[in-house]
Amino acid sequence: MKLADLRKLAIRKQTRIHFPLKNGMECVINEKGVAQVPALKATPEFNLEDELAAAGDFVLEPVAPAGARNTPKSAAIARAQLSAMTQEGGIPAAHAEHEDE
């Protein structure tokens, strides 16, 4: 899974994709496919492709259409699920936690 794959998915599904960086910052790929590190104040000392390769957890944040009353819920997903979504091109319905009880 490459950064370009996530950018395409974010655009296609109008979703923001968040993932943590090793230095404690967070990368956000917005619904326009732009990868941003909001806390970054200077020239980065890292490569986003390398940071993506090390990331294991992601958060998908659907973008609500203008004027929408019900805002969609964010969903935390694992790398394997996101990788499958980039290959299939689909986003699963609301991610439910497994209940063993």
N, CA, C and O atoms as a DFTB+ gen file, in Angstrom:
404 C
 N C O
     1  1       0.850      -1.172       0.000
     2  2       0.000       0.000       0.000
     3  2       0.898       1.238       0.000
     4  3       1.786       1.374       0.842
     5  1       0.660       2.109      -0.929
     6  2       1.441       3.326      -1.091
     7  2       0.598       4.552      -0.740
     8  3      -0.626       4.470      -0.634
     9  1       1.260       5.664      -0.567
    10  2       0.580       6.919      -0.274
    11  2      -0.388       7.282      -1.396
    12  3      -1.474       7.798      -1.134
    13  1      -0.008       7.021      -2.619
    14  2      -0.879       7.310      -3.764
    15  2      -2.184       6.520      -3.687
    16  3      -3.237       7.028      -4.072
    17  1      -2.123       5.283      -3.193
    18  2      -3.326       4.459      -3.044
    19  2      -4.283       5.085      -2.035
    20  3      -5.493       5.124      -2.257
    21  1      -3.730       5.578      -0.917
    22  2      -4.574       6.206       0.095
    23  2      -5.153       7.523      -0.407
    24  3      -6.291       7.869      -0.091
    25  1      -4.375       8.245      -1.180
    26  2      -4.866       9.509      -1.731
    27  2      -6.061       9.258      -2.658
    28  3      -7.059       9.977      -2.598
    29  1      -5.955       8.246      -3.506
    30  2      -7.061       7.902      -4.415
    31  2      -8.300       7.476      -3.632
    32  3      -9.416       7.873      -3.967
    33  1      -8.102       6.667      -2.590
    34  2      -9.210       6.204      -1.771
    35  2      -9.897       7.372      -1.067
    36  3     -11.125       7.434      -1.013
    37  1      -9.110       8.288      -0.535
    38  2      -9.669       9.454       0.158
    39  2     -10.517      10.298      -0.791
    40  3     -11.582      10.782      -0.409
    41  1     -10.057      10.471      -2.000
    42  2     -10.810      11.256      -2.987
    43  2     -12.082      10.515      -3.398
    44  3     -13.171      11.088      -3.405
    45  1     -11.930       9.257      -3.734
    46  2     -13.059       8.460      -4.229
    47  2     -14.175       8.349      -3.196
    48  3     -15.353       8.413      -3.547
    49  1     -13.814       8.183      -1.934
    50  2     -14.806       7.974      -0.881
    51  2     -15.090       9.222      -0.053
    52  3     -15.848       9.161       0.916
    53  1     -14.485      10.365      -0.427
    54  2     -14.678      11.615       0.313
    55  2     -14.487      11.389       1.811
    56  3     -15.379      11.639       2.622
    57  1     -13.297      10.907       2.143
    58  2     -12.936      10.524       3.500
    59  2     -11.567      11.087       3.846
    60  3     -10.692      11.179       2.985
    61  1     -11.384      11.463       5.101
    62  2     -10.063      11.833       5.593
    63  2      -9.452      10.600       6.243
    64  3     -10.115       9.890       6.998
    65  1      -8.179      10.354       5.940
    66  2      -7.479       9.203       6.494
    67  2      -6.366       9.724       7.394
    68  3      -5.502      10.480       6.950
    69  1      -6.390       9.318       8.657
    70  2      -5.395       9.733       9.645
    71  2      -4.495       8.550       9.973
    72  3      -4.965       7.418      10.088
    73  1      -3.197       8.814      10.124
    74  2      -2.298       7.787      10.652
    75  2      -1.164       8.456      11.423
    76  3      -0.713       9.544      11.066
    77  1      -0.704       7.780      12.499
    78  2       0.345       8.363      13.345
    79  2       1.722       8.231      12.704
    80  3       1.996       7.281      11.971
    81  1       2.577       9.202      12.994
    82  2       3.966       9.165      12.563
    83  2       4.824       8.722      13.746
    84  3       4.392       8.822      14.895
    85  1       6.024       8.237      13.479
    86  2       6.907       7.754      14.543
    87  2       7.287       8.854      15.528
    88  3       7.555       8.567      16.695
    89  1       7.314      10.099      15.083
    90  2       7.735      11.195      15.947
    91  2       6.588      11.760      16.794
    92  3       6.757      12.779      17.464
    93  1       5.441      11.112      16.767
    94  2       4.309      11.547      17.576
    95  2       3.325      12.441      16.843
    96  3       2.234      12.700      17.351
    97  1       3.683      12.913      15.677
    98  2       2.768      13.735      14.882
    99  2       1.767      12.833      14.170
   100  3       1.823      11.609      14.288
   101  1       0.861      13.448      13.435
   102  2      -0.150      12.700      12.699
   103  2      -0.230      13.224      11.273
   104  3      -0.159      14.430      11.039
   105  1      -0.376      12.316      10.332
   106  2      -0.587      12.684       8.938
   107  2      -2.070      12.537       8.641
   108  3      -2.706      11.569       9.056
   109  1      -2.612      13.509       7.916
   110  2      -4.009      13.476       7.509
   111  2      -4.043      13.616       5.990
   112  3      -3.514      14.573       5.426
   113  1      -4.671      12.649       5.350
   114  2      -4.893      12.737       3.906
   115  2      -6.334      13.178       3.755
   116  3      -7.257      12.447       4.115
   117  1      -6.526      14.378       3.222
   118  2      -7.883      14.926       3.164
   119  2      -8.661      14.408       1.957
   120  3      -8.134      13.670       1.124
   121  1      -9.916      14.810       1.885
   122  2     -10.824      14.339       0.838
   123  2     -10.428      14.809      -0.555
   124  3     -11.012      14.372      -1.546
   125  1      -9.439      15.697      -0.640
   126  2      -8.933      16.150      -1.941
   127  2      -7.646      15.430      -2.315
   128  3      -7.050      15.705      -3.357
   129  1      -7.216      14.492      -1.443
   130  2      -6.027      13.706      -1.720
   131  2      -4.731      14.356      -1.284
   132  3      -3.651      13.885      -1.641
   133  1      -4.822      15.432      -0.518
   134  2      -3.629      16.148      -0.063
   135  2      -3.188      15.586       1.286
   136  3      -3.969      15.548       2.237
   137  1      -1.932      15.150       1.361
   138  2      -1.373      14.641       2.621
   139  2      -0.791      15.819       3.389
   140  3       0.027      16.576       2.866
   141  1      -1.227      15.962       4.640
   142  2      -0.783      17.076       5.472
   143  2      -0.354      16.558       6.836
   144  3      -0.878      15.560       7.329
   145  1       0.598      17.245       7.434
   146  2       1.010      16.989       8.811
   147  2       0.761      18.304       9.536
   148  3       1.627      19.179       9.546
   149  1      -0.438      18.456      10.154
   150  2      -0.835      19.735      10.743
   151  2       0.146      20.306      11.765
   152  3       0.277      21.527      11.853
   153  1       0.839      19.473      12.539
   154  2       1.747      19.961      13.579
   155  2       3.122      20.347      13.035
   156  3       3.959      20.850      13.784
   157  1       3.362      20.121      11.764
   158  2       4.667      20.390      11.167
   159  2       4.900      21.889      11.045
   160  3       4.078      22.611      10.482
   161  1       6.028      22.352      11.578
   162  2       6.350      23.788      11.561
   163  2       7.571      24.110      10.706
   164  3       7.843      25.281      10.437
   165  1       8.306      23.096      10.277
   166  2       9.523      23.316       9.491
   167  2       9.670      22.183       8.478
   168  3       8.814      21.304       8.386
   169  1      10.749      22.215       7.734
   170  2      11.024      21.167       6.759
   171  2      11.103      19.820       7.481
   172  3      11.824      19.687       8.469
   173  1      10.375      18.834       6.997
   174  2      10.342      17.547       7.702
   175  2      11.670      16.795       7.622
   176  3      12.420      16.916       6.654
   177  1      11.930      16.027       8.656
   178  2      13.109      15.168       8.733
   179  2      12.734      13.725       8.416
   180  3      13.478      12.805       8.757
   181  1      11.593      13.518       7.770
   182  2      11.110      12.171       7.509
   183  2      10.482      12.112       6.136
   184  3      10.227      13.137       5.503
   185  1      10.234      10.878       5.679
   186  2       9.601      10.634       4.400
   187  2       8.233      10.015       4.679
   188  3       8.150       9.017       5.396
   189  1       7.171      10.577       4.134
   190  2       5.821      10.073       4.411
   191  2       5.623       8.638       3.935
   192  3       4.894       7.879       4.574
   193  1       6.247       8.254       2.840
   194  2       6.136       6.859       2.376
   195  2       6.707       5.900       3.414
   196  3       6.128       4.845       3.673
   197  1       7.849       6.268       4.013
   198  2       8.459       5.425       5.044
   199  2       7.585       5.388       6.286
   200  3       7.422       4.336       6.904
   201  1       7.023       6.531       6.654
   202  2       6.150       6.602       7.828
   203  2       4.888       5.767       7.606
   204  3       4.419       5.092       8.522
   205  1       4.343       5.815       6.398
   206  2       3.160       5.022       6.068
   207  2       3.474       3.533       6.172
   208  3       2.658       2.755       6.666
   209  1       4.655       3.140       5.706
   210  2       5.044       1.727       5.759
   211  2       5.114       1.225       7.202
   212  3       4.892       0.041       7.454
   213  1       5.422       2.113       8.148
   214  2       5.531       1.722       9.554
   215  2       4.203       1.832      10.305
   216  3       4.073       1.304      11.410
   217  1       3.231       2.503       9.726
   218  2       1.948       2.711      10.409
   219  2       1.131       1.427      10.424
   220  3       1.097       0.682       9.444
   221  1       0.473       1.183      11.555
   222  2      -0.340      -0.026      11.680
   223  2      -1.810       0.265      11.898
   224  3      -2.668      -0.554      11.568
   225  1      -2.104       1.438      12.458
   226  2      -3.488       1.808      12.757
   227  2      -3.866       3.081      12.016
   228  3      -3.061       4.001      11.872
   229  1      -5.097       3.111      11.556
   230  2      -5.587       4.240      10.784
   231  2      -6.979       4.618      11.274
   232  3      -7.687       3.799      11.860
   233  1      -7.359       5.863      11.027
   234  2      -8.709       6.322      11.341
   235  2      -9.299       6.907      10.068
   236  3      -8.689       7.762       9.427
   237  1     -10.489       6.441       9.705
   238  2     -11.212       6.981       8.550
   239  2     -12.280       7.917       9.072
   240  3     -13.090       7.545       9.922
   241  1     -12.275       9.126       8.560
   242  2     -13.228      10.155       8.982
   243  2     -14.028      10.602       7.762
   244  3     -13.539      11.406       6.968
   245  1     -15.240      10.096       7.600
   246  2     -16.055      10.519       6.453
   247  2     -16.332      12.017       6.512
   248  3     -16.570      12.573       7.583
   249  1     -16.298      12.653       5.364
   250  2     -16.559      14.087       5.294
   251  2     -18.056      14.276       5.094
   252  3     -18.638      13.742       4.149
   253  1     -18.672      15.037       5.985
   254  2     -20.110      15.289       5.901
   255  2     -20.383      16.299       4.791
   256  3     -19.677      17.301       4.678
   257  1     -21.395      16.045       3.979
   258  2     -21.771      17.014       2.953
   259  2     -22.238      18.313       3.604
   260  3     -22.745      18.300       4.725
   261  1     -22.070      19.414       2.915
   262  2     -22.490      20.708       3.446
   263  2     -23.977      20.679       3.777
   264  3     -24.795      20.253       2.962
   265  1     -24.316      21.128       4.963
   266  2     -25.709      21.182       5.377
   267  2     -26.245      19.890       5.964
   268  3     -27.420      19.819       6.327
   269  1     -25.407      18.864       6.064
   270  2     -25.866      17.587       6.618
   271  2     -26.054      17.711       8.123
   272  3     -25.229      18.315       8.809
   273  1     -27.126      17.146       8.629
   274  2     -27.402      17.207      10.056
   275  2     -26.713      16.089      10.814
   276  3     -26.190      16.312      11.906
   277  1     -26.705      14.921      10.267
   278  2     -26.069      13.774      10.913
   279  2     -24.654      13.624      10.380
   280  3     -24.450      13.324       9.204
   281  1     -23.684      13.837      11.253
   282  2     -22.302      13.685      10.821
   283  2     -21.894      12.222      10.938
   284  3     -22.147      11.589      11.962
   285  1     -21.266      11.682       9.899
   286  2     -20.834      10.287       9.941
   287  2     -19.787      10.072      11.032
   288  3     -19.056      10.996      11.389
   289  1     -19.721       8.869      11.551
   290  2     -18.772       8.517      12.611
   291  2     -17.425       8.103      12.018
   292  3     -17.358       7.503      10.945
   293  1     -16.366       8.435      12.736
   294  2     -15.032       7.989      12.356
   295  2     -14.884       6.522      12.735
   296  3     -15.533       6.040      13.664
   297  1     -14.026       5.822      12.011
   298  2     -13.812       4.398      12.282
   299  2     -12.318       4.097      12.316
   300  3     -11.581       4.463      11.401
   301  1     -11.881       3.430      13.373
   302  2     -10.495       2.983      13.480
   303  2     -10.376       1.627      12.789
   304  3     -11.175       0.720      13.026
   305  1      -9.364       1.508      11.930
   306  2      -9.161       0.236      11.235
   307  2      -7.684      -0.128      11.232
   308  3      -6.819       0.731      11.401
   309  1      -7.411      -1.392      11.041
   310  2      -6.043      -1.903      10.993
   311  2      -5.491      -1.784       9.571
   312  3      -6.234      -1.593       8.608
   313  1      -4.195      -1.900       9.474
   314  2      -3.507      -1.789       8.190
   315  2      -4.037      -2.794       7.161
   316  3      -4.237      -2.443       5.999
   317  1      -4.263      -4.026       7.582
   318  2      -4.722      -5.071       6.659
   319  2      -6.074      -4.701       6.046
   320  3      -6.300      -4.915       4.855
   321  1      -6.970      -4.147       6.864
   322  2      -8.285      -3.746       6.359
   323  2      -8.161      -2.602       5.360
   324  3      -8.813      -2.611       4.316
   325  1      -7.327      -1.620       5.678
   326  2      -7.157      -0.479       4.780
   327  2      -6.509      -0.911       3.472
   328  3      -6.877      -0.436       2.398
   329  1      -5.550      -1.805       3.572
   330  2      -4.897      -2.322       2.372
   331  2      -5.916      -3.029       1.472
   332  3      -5.901      -2.861       0.252
   333  1      -6.793      -3.815       2.084
   334  2      -7.831      -4.505       1.310
   335  2      -8.767      -3.500       0.656
   336  3      -9.199      -3.704      -0.478
   337  1      -9.082      -2.428       1.352
   338  2      -9.968      -1.402       0.792
   339  2      -9.341      -0.714      -0.414
   340  3     -10.039      -0.390      -1.374
   341  1      -8.025      -0.487      -0.372
   342  2      -7.373       0.163      -1.509
   343  2      -7.353      -0.751      -2.715
   344  3      -7.390      -0.286      -3.854
   345  1      -7.295      -2.059      -2.468
   346  2      -7.288      -3.021      -3.568
   347  2      -8.682      -3.248      -4.123
   348  3      -8.855      -3.414      -5.330
   349  1      -9.681      -3.255      -3.244
   350  2     -11.059      -3.501      -3.670
   351  2     -11.778      -2.225      -4.053
   352  3     -12.707      -2.239      -4.861
   353  1     -11.335      -1.107      -3.458
   354  2     -11.973       0.160      -3.756
   355  2     -13.211       0.430      -2.931
   356  3     -13.970       1.342      -3.259
   357  1     -13.447      -0.333      -1.867
   358  2     -14.647      -0.127      -1.055
   359  2     -14.328       0.184       0.375
   360  3     -13.259      -0.169       0.872
   361  1     -15.242       0.843       1.043
   362  2     -15.120       1.122       2.465
   363  2     -16.202       0.330       3.162
   364  3     -17.369       0.426       2.781
   365  1     -15.850      -0.457       4.182
   366  2     -16.856      -1.247       4.869
   367  2     -17.830      -0.375       5.637
   368  3     -17.538       0.778       5.955
   369  1     -18.990      -0.939       5.929
   370  2     -19.980      -0.227       6.744
   371  2     -19.369       0.010       8.111
   372  3     -18.240      -0.409       8.368
   373  1     -20.093       0.670       8.982
   374  2     -19.569       1.017      10.300
   375  2     -18.849      -0.168      10.934
   376  3     -19.395      -1.266      11.029
   377  1     -17.641       0.069      11.355
   378  2     -16.807      -0.978      11.933
   379  2     -17.262      -1.249      13.355
   380  3     -17.158      -0.382      14.223
   381  1     -17.766      -2.454      13.592
   382  2     -18.249      -2.817      14.916
   383  2     -17.164      -3.587      15.659
   384  3     -16.444      -4.397      15.076
   385  1     -17.066      -3.321      16.937
   386  2     -16.132      -4.050      17.790
   387  2     -16.674      -5.456      18.023
   388  3     -17.885      -5.649      18.128
   389  1     -15.796      -6.414      18.103
   390  2     -16.211      -7.784      18.367
   391  2     -16.600      -7.921      19.828
   392  3     -15.886      -7.480      20.729
   393  1     -17.737      -8.539      20.034
   394  2     -18.193      -8.764      21.395
   395  2     -18.201     -10.259      21.660
   396  3     -18.962     -11.008      21.048
   397  1     -17.351     -10.678      22.571
   398  2     -17.245     -12.096      22.896
   399  2     -18.215     -12.502      23.991
   400  3     -18.421     -13.694      24.219
   401  1     -18.808     -11.542      24.668
   402  2     -19.687     -11.861      25.795
   403  2     -21.121     -11.892      25.392
   404  3     -21.991     -12.146      26.225
